[in-house]
Structure formats: structure tokens, C-alpha cells
């Protein structure tokens, strides 16, 4: 990310020493000094009136004390045009603060504190926020210029001008809340800038993906059997095993147990940060064998270049890209048919096949299924025979 380099605050802040002025006839007492106003780009006169103090002796004493305090505050970076409580960090360059935040999330990711999907999202949101600022006339220069109203205008830009969905707008707000919390924690702002900005109600957000109809599943199976059986395997893992796309991209050959008919998902790779053992339906296991997957080294990724097993990691984005560029186009699927629709369709198909909720819950690792029987244990290590025999037209 290309942002301007920061410079020392002392290179920007300048001031003249505060002095007592009494006016020509001694009836206009004030302490005056000049301080650099970043918006004006020049020194600007600041006056603090003293006429409210009646006695001259007390007025002089108060003025002497205040001049000392003002001089000390100005010397350590306080600026009256930026902050009313001495927050000199407000003069930090907006771009430099964003650069520091980028370094912070880089470290969180490298230390394994945030997941890859979260990191990629944060980087994307920050990049687009900076692009938006660059497009403004004038753009924000100093961090103190960032405000609640500015953030609201940016969210309107995302939702109205870019025509993104309400959910995307809410996702940006979620990130901005995290970013605002970081700014507050590090002393760049005096309050959380996103306070009072609400999400668009989830009730008003229509689900963008829908279940895939049975006849379309048959068409999908025929197409992939002809054109890309390795991609079909990825679809099977999503449809029958409910393994999320990111988790699919991280599967290695030795995560499978042919003897037990299971797939182990590691805590570091799963959404809930827990190890899990997933049952492989016979249909999925047969495709794995037909594709000769187990002839590859155990440390190979199941889906590397071209969806073939290999040593190079490929991001889960390749599944979505292939779906949009080839599958959806070839089969004339609607936009509401997304790659992830296979998981929703698979869960629904299992339930309609009268497989009990507990079996589906353990296979899906989904919170909505937990409600059916919250006290059932999750440490099932053996393949579920009901799921092994599960089959549909797909």
C-alpha cells in the first residue's frame, strides 16, 4: 500500500510565545499567541480574554500563571486549533496513521491472531478507504479531520454511489468500528468515531444466494464430469461435507483417512478454531479414489494449481472464479446460484432426506443446527454410517 511518509510533528507545529495584551486604554485584556492551523496552512492568532476577572491584581496573577501553562503546552505539541485537551497526535498525517495501522494488522496476521480471510478483508477495506479519501476535494490530510460525518459519507458512497449491497455496507462499518477503536486506543482520537452509526437492519437484507434446484444439480454434475472432475470434488466437499471454501483450499492429502472414511479439519484452518472430524460419504470417497488422489505425497494440498494436488497453496478464490467464469456461464445459472449455494443446498437435501438433525449438526458444525440439541457431544471420531450412505441426484 502506497501512502505518504510521516514527518515529525515538530516540523509542522510552530507558535509564537503567549503574551499579555491590555489594549490601548487598558480595557481589552487578553493573552494572545499564534499557533499553526493545518487547514489554513499558516499561523493563526489565538486570543484568551481576561476581562471577566474583575480585580486587576488577580487578573495579572491569573495571566502570568496561564502564560506559563500555555507555553509549556505549546512546547510539548499542544495546538488550540486541533484539540481542546492537549492531544498533539491529531496532527499526524492521515496517510501515515493508516500506514501504521497496516503494519499493525500485518503483524496480527503473521502472529496468527487474525485469520487470512479477516486480514484480506481489512486490507481491502483500508485500501478502498484511502482511495475514497484521495478522490475527495480536498482530501483529509491530518487524522484530526477524520470525523463521524466523514465516515457516514464514506458509507453512503459504498452503498449508494458504488451500488454495493446493504450487507457490504455493513461489513465496511464493522471494519470501521475496529479501525476507530484502534485510533482511540492509540490516542489519535478522543472518542470512537463510529459511535451512533448503525447497521442497515438485517431484516431488510435479502439473501443473495439461493438453493440450487434438483434439475440444475444434475446439469452441474454432467458438466463437471465432462470438463473438470477435480473441481467436482471441491463441489462434493462443499455439498456433502459442508467444508467451507477456505477450509477446502487448506486440505492436504494426509488429512484423509480412507480406513475410517473421514476427513480431519485442523483448528488453525477452521472458522471456529476447533479440530473436527468430518464423515466422507461413499460417493465422495469413491471420487477421491477415482481421481487417484492418494498417489500424491501426503503433504500436498488437495487443490493446488488447476485444482490438482500439488505443493503450492492456492487461495479459495479460485473456486469462486471458476464458478463465475465457467460454470455459471456454461450452464446459464442465475447470479443467485453461487459456489457457496452448494453448502446450503447440501444441508437442506440432508434434512429433506430425513437424516436426523444431530447427524447433520455434527457434519455441518453449524450454530443453527446446535439449537436442536445443544447438549449433544461433538467429539465424534468415527464416520457416521447414515451420512456415508447419503446420496442424491448430484
C-alpha positions in Angstrom: 0.0 0.0 0.0 1.5 3.3 -1.1 1.0 6.1 1.4 2.9 9.2 2.2 5.7 9.0 4.7 5.1 10.6 8.1 7.1 13.6 9.3 7.8 14.7 12.8 5.0 16.8 14.4 7.6 19.3 15.5 8.2 20.1 11.8 4.6 21.2 11.4 3.7 22.8 14.7 5.0 26.3 15.3 3.8 29.1 17.6 4.7 32.4 19.0 5.1 32.8 22.8 1.9 33.8 24.6 1.8 37.4 25.8 -0.5 39.6 27.9 -2.2 42.4 26.0 -4.1 45.1 27.8 -5.4 47.2 24.9 -4.8 50.9 24.2 -6.9 52.1 27.2 -6.4 49.1 29.4 -9.9 47.8 28.9 -9.3 44.9 26.5 -7.2 42.4 28.4 -6.3 39.1 26.7 -3.5 36.6 26.2 -2.5 36.3 22.6 -0.3 33.9 20.7 -0.2 32.4 17.2 -0.3 28.7 16.5 -0.1 26.8 13.2 -3.5 26.0 11.7 -3.1 23.0 9.4 -6.2 23.8 7.4 -5.1 27.4 6.8 -1.5 26.3 6.3 -0.3 29.3 8.4 0.0 30.7 11.8 -3.3 31.9 13.3 -3.9 34.3 16.2 -5.5 32.8 19.3 -6.9 35.1 22.0 -8.0 34.2 25.5 -9.9 37.1 27.1 -9.4 38.1 30.7 -11.9 40.9 31.3 -14.2 38.6 33.2 -11.7 38.8 36.1 -12.6 42.0 37.9 -9.6 42.8 40.1 -6.5 44.0 38.1 -4.1 42.3 40.6 -5.9 38.9 40.3 -6.1 39.4 36.5 -2.3 39.9 36.3 -1.6 36.9 38.6 -4.0 34.7 36.6 -2.5 35.9 33.3 1.1 35.1 34.5 0.1 31.6 35.5 -1.8 30.9 32.3 1.0 32.2 30.2 3.3 29.7 31.9 0.9 26.8 31.3 0.3 27.8 27.7 3.9 28.0 27.0 4.6 24.5 28.4 1.6 23.0 26.5 2.7 24.6 23.2 6.3 23.4 23.8 5.2 19.8 24.0 2.9 19.9 21.0 -0.5 21.2 22.1 -2.3 23.1 19.4 -5.6 25.0 20.1 -6.9 24.5 16.6 -6.7 20.8 16.8 -7.6 19.7 20.3 -9.1 21.2 23.4 -7.4 18.7 25.7 -3.9 18.5 24.6 -4.0 15.7 22.0 -1.0 16.5 19.9 -1.3 13.3 17.9 -4.2 14.9 16.0 -1.6 16.5 13.7 -0.3 13.1 12.5 -0.8 12.6 8.8 -3.9 10.6 7.9 -1.9 8.6 5.4 0.9 7.9 7.9 -1.6 6.7 10.6 -3.2 4.4 8.0 0.3 3.1 7.2 0.9 2.4 10.8 -2.4 0.6 11.1 -1.5 -1.5 8.0 1.7 -2.6 9.8 -0.3 -3.5 12.9 -2.7 -5.8 11.0 0.3 -7.3 9.1 1.8 -8.3 12.5 -1.6 -9.6 13.8 -1.8 -11.9 10.7 1.8 -13.0 10.8 1.4 -14.0 14.5 -1.8 -15.9 13.7 -4.0 -13.6 15.8 -6.4 -12.9 12.9 -7.4 -15.3 10.1 -6.3 -14.9 6.5 -9.9 -14.0 5.4 -10.1 -11.3 8.1 -6.7 -10.0 7.1 -7.5 -9.8 3.4 -10.8 -8.1 4.2 -9.1 -5.5 6.5 -6.5 -4.7 3.8 -9.2 -4.3 1.1 -11.4 -2.0 3.3 -8.4 0.1 4.2 -7.2 0.4 0.6 -10.7 1.5 -0.6 -11.0 4.0 2.3 -7.7 5.5 1.2 -8.9 5.6 -2.5 -12.0 7.4 -1.4 -10.0 10.0 0.5 -7.7 10.6 -2.5 -10.8 11.3 -4.6 -12.1 14.0 -2.3 -11.5 17.7 -2.9 -9.9 18.4 -0.6 -8.9 15.1 1.0 -8.2 14.5 4.6 -4.6 15.5 5.4 -4.4 15.1 9.2 -6.0 12.5 11.4 -8.0 15.0 13.5 -10.0 15.8 10.3 -11.5 12.3 10.4 -15.0 12.5 11.8 -18.2 10.7 12.3 -19.8 12.7 9.4 -16.9 11.8 7.1 -17.3 8.1 7.9 -21.0 8.4 7.3 -20.4 10.0 3.9 -18.0 7.2 3.0 -20.6 4.5 3.9 -23.1 6.4 1.7 -20.5 6.3 -1.1 -20.2 2.5 -0.7 -23.9 1.9 -0.6 -25.3 4.5 -3.0 -22.6 5.5 -5.4 -20.9 2.2 -5.7 -24.2 0.4 -5.5 -22.9 -2.2 -3.1 -25.3 -4.4 -1.2 -26.6 -3.4 2.3 -24.5 -6.3 3.7 -21.3 -4.9 2.1 -22.1 -1.5 3.6 -22.5 -3.2 7.0 -19.2 -5.1 6.5 -17.4 -1.8 5.9 -19.0 -0.4 9.1 -17.8 -3.4 11.1 -14.3 -2.8 9.9 -14.5 1.0 10.6 -15.6 0.2 14.1 -12.4 -1.9 14.6 -10.3 0.9 13.0 -11.9 3.6 15.1 -11.3 1.6 18.2 -7.6 1.3 17.3 -7.4 5.1 16.7 -8.9 5.7 20.1 -6.7 3.2 21.9 -3.6 4.8 20.3 -4.5 8.3 21.2 -5.3 9.6 17.7 -8.9 10.5 18.6 -10.7 11.4 21.8 -13.8 9.2 21.2 -14.8 6.3 19.0 -15.8 7.9 15.7 -18.3 5.2 14.7 -20.5 5.6 17.8 -24.1 6.3 16.7 -23.7 4.9 13.2 -26.0 1.9 12.8 -26.1 -1.1 10.6 -28.8 -1.4 8.0 -31.3 -3.8 9.6 -30.7 -7.5 8.7 -34.4 -7.9 8.2 -34.2 -5.6 5.2 -31.3 -7.5 3.6 -32.4 -10.1 1.2 -30.3 -13.2 0.9 -28.3 -13.0 -2.4 -27.9 -16.7 -2.9 -30.5 -19.4 -3.1 -30.7 -23.2 -3.2 -29.8 -24.9 -6.4 -32.8 -26.8 -8.0 -32.5 -30.5 -8.5 -32.5 -30.4 -12.3 -29.7 -27.8 -12.2 -27.7 -30.1 -9.8 -28.0 -32.8 -12.5 -26.8 -30.4 -15.2 -23.9 -29.3 -13.0 -22.8 -32.9 -12.4 -22.9 -33.7 -16.1 -20.9 -30.6 -17.0 -18.2 -31.2 -14.4 -17.9 -34.9 -15.0 -17.0 -33.9 -18.6 -14.9 -30.8 -18.1 -13.4 -30.8 -14.6 -13.7 -33.7 -12.2 -11.2 -32.3 -9.7 -13.4 -29.2 -9.4 -16.4 -31.6 -9.0 -14.5 -33.0 -5.9 -14.4 -29.5 -4.4 -18.1 -29.2 -5.1 -18.7 -32.5 -3.4 -16.7 -31.5 -0.3 -18.9 -28.4 0.0 -22.2 -30.1 -0.8 -21.8 -33.4 1.2 -19.3 -32.5 3.8 -20.1 -28.8 4.3 -16.4 -27.9 4.3 -16.1 -24.1 3.8 -14.2 -22.9 0.7 -11.2 -21.6 2.8 -11.0 -24.9 4.6 -11.2 -26.8 1.3 -8.2 -24.8 0.0 -6.1 -25.9 3.0 -6.9 -29.6 2.9 -3.8 -31.8 2.4 -3.8 -35.4 1.3 -2.8 -36.8 4.7 -5.9 -35.2 6.3 -8.0 -38.0 4.9 -8.4 -41.4 6.5 -9.5 -44.0 3.9 -9.7 -46.7 6.5 -12.1 -44.6 8.7 -13.8 -42.8 5.9 -13.2 -39.4 7.4 -11.6 -36.0 6.8 -9.9 -34.1 9.6 -10.1 -30.3 9.7 -7.4 -28.6 11.8 -8.2 -25.9 14.3 -5.9 -23.4 12.6 -7.8 -23.7 9.4 -11.4 -23.8 10.6 -13.7 -20.9 11.3 -14.4 -21.9 14.9 -10.8 -22.7 15.7 -11.6 -26.2 16.7 -10.4 -29.6 15.3 -13.1 -31.6 13.6 -13.6 -35.0 12.0 -16.0 -35.0 9.0 -17.6 -38.1 7.6 -16.9 -38.8 3.9 -20.0 -40.1 2.1 -19.1 -43.1 0.0 -19.8 -41.0 -3.1 -17.1 -38.5 -2.1 -14.6 -41.3 -1.1 -15.1 -43.0 -4.5 -14.4 -39.8 -6.4 -11.2 -39.4 -4.4 -10.1 -42.9 -5.3 -11.1 -42.5 -9.0 -9.0 -39.3 -9.2 -6.0 -41.2 -7.9 -5.6 -38.5 -5.2 -3.9 -40.8 -2.7 -1.0 -41.5 -5.0 0.3 -38.0 -4.3 2.5 -37.1 -1.3 0.7 -36.7 1.9 1.9 -33.1 2.4 0.5 -31.9 -0.9 -2.5 -29.7 -1.0 -5.6 -31.4 -2.4 -6.4 -28.4 -4.6 -3.3 -26.7 -6.0 -2.8 -25.3 -9.5 -5.6 -26.3 -11.8 -7.4 -27.9 -8.8 -4.9 -30.8 -8.9 -3.0 -32.0 -5.9 0.3 -30.1 -5.5 2.8 -28.5 -3.2 1.7 -24.9 -3.9 -1.2 -23.3 -1.9 -3.9 -21.7 -3.9 -6.5 -19.4 -2.3 -10.1 -20.4 -2.2 -10.9 -17.6 -4.6 -10.1 -20.0 -7.4 -13.3 -21.9 -6.7 -15.5 -18.8 -6.9 -13.7 -17.5 -10.0 -14.1 -20.8 -11.8 -17.8 -20.9 -10.8 -18.4 -17.5 -12.2 -16.3 -17.7 -15.4 -17.0 -21.2 -16.5 -19.8 -23.0 -14.6 -22.4 -20.2 -14.4 -21.7 -19.1 -17.9 -21.8 -22.6 -19.4 -25.0 -23.6 -17.6 -26.7 -20.2 -17.7 -27.1 -20.2 -14.0 -28.6 -17.1 -12.3 -26.4 -14.9 -10.2 -28.2 -16.2 -7.1 -26.6 -19.6 -7.8 -23.2 -19.1 -6.0 -20.5 -21.6 -5.3 -21.4 -21.4 -1.6 -25.0 -22.2 -2.5 -23.9 -25.9 -2.7 -23.5 -25.9 1.1 -27.0 -24.5 1.7 -28.4 -27.0 -0.8 -26.5 -29.9 0.7 -27.7 -29.2 4.3 -31.3 -28.8 3.0 -31.0 -32.0 1.0 -29.9 -34.0 4.0 -32.7 -32.7 6.2 -35.2 -33.5 3.5 -33.8 -37.0 3.3 -34.9 -37.3 6.9 -31.3 -37.6 8.3 -31.6 -36.6 11.9 -30.7 -33.1 13.0 -27.9 -34.3 15.2 -26.1 -36.1 12.4 -26.5 -33.0 10.2 -25.3 -30.8 13.0 -22.1 -32.8 13.5 -21.4 -32.8 9.8 -22.1 -29.1 9.3 -20.6 -27.7 12.5 -23.3 -25.0 12.2 -24.7 -23.0 15.0 -28.3 -23.1 13.8 -28.2 -26.9 13.9 -26.9 -26.8 17.5 -30.1 -25.3 18.7 -31.9 -28.6 18.0 -29.8 -30.4 20.6 -27.3 -28.2 22.3 -26.2 -30.8 24.8 -25.2 -33.5 22.3 -21.4 -34.1 22.4 -19.3 -33.1 19.4 -16.3 -35.4 19.9 -17.5 -38.0 17.3 -14.3 -39.6 15.9 -16.0 -42.3 13.7 -17.7 -42.0 10.4 -21.4 -41.7 10.5 -22.9 -44.6 8.6 -26.1 -42.6 7.8 -24.1 -39.9 6.1 -21.8 -42.4 4.4 -24.9 -43.9 2.5 -26.4 -40.5 1.8 -26.8 -39.9 -2.0 -28.8 -37.6 -4.3 -29.0 -36.9 -8.0 -25.9 -34.7 -7.8 
